[in-house]
């Protein structure tokens, strides 16, 4: 049987990350900090993730996160199907 999703073969490892902004913190920012605070907090969280995992630091970069077990039942095959398109469409 041939492997369909070769786009994932080159991954050196699959790592889990902790949620850099738990739901309770996000809601607290929205409720108490005023307009624009949520977006600023997201930018800070994105920079933190980029630094922690050695990614290029770009405030406009898109971060794609999969939350779940790496099994077909959770849709990893769909991610693999669209990965090549995402990388070509969104250069950052």
N, C-alpha and C positions, 0 to 999 in steps of 0.2 A: 504494500500500500504506500502511495506517495504522500508525503507531508504537504498539506495545503498552505500552512501559514508560515512560510519561511522568513517573513519579515521579523519574527520574534526570535529566530535562531541566534542572531548575533548578540543578544543581550548577555552581558557578562554575568549578571546576577539580577535577581529580583529582590528589591529591598522594601521593607515596610517603613513607613514614616509615621510619627505621631502627628495627630492633627495639630497644626501650628496655631489654630484659633478655634478652641472649642465653642460649641453653640452658645453656651451661657455667656462667654465673653463677647461674642458677636452681638447678641441681643443687648447686652449691657452697653456696648458702644453705641448702638443705634438709639437706644432709649435715653442715654444720659449725655452723650458727648456733642450732640448737635449735628447739623448738616455737614457732610463731607468727612466726618470722622471715620465712618465705616470704610470708605474708600482708602483713606490714609492707613488705617489698620491693615487692610488687605495688602497694600503696597509694602508695608513693613513685614508682614508675614511672608510675602513672596520673596523679598530680599533675603529673609532668614533661611528659607528653604533653598534658595539658589546658593547661598554661602555654605550652608551645612553639607550639601551634596556636591559641591564643586562644579556647579552649573555656571554658565556664562551669566553674569549679572546684567539683566536687561529688564527695566520696569515694564516694557511693552511685550515681553515674551509671554507666550501662553504656556501654562503648566497644565499638563493632562494628568489626572490622577484616577487610578482605578482602585476602588475599594471593594474588596471581596476576595474569595478564593480564586486562584488561577485555574479554573476548570471551565469546560465548555458550558456547563449548566449555568454559569454566571455571565456568559456572554463574551468570554475572552476571544472566541473565534470571530465575533463581530468587530471587536477592537482590531484584531489582526487584519481583517478585511479592509478596514478604512485607514489603517495606519499609513500606508504608502500615500494615499490621497491627502491625508492631513499634513504630512511632512512636505509634500509638494505645494499644497495650497497655502499653508501658513509657515513661511520661512523662518519666523522667529519662534 
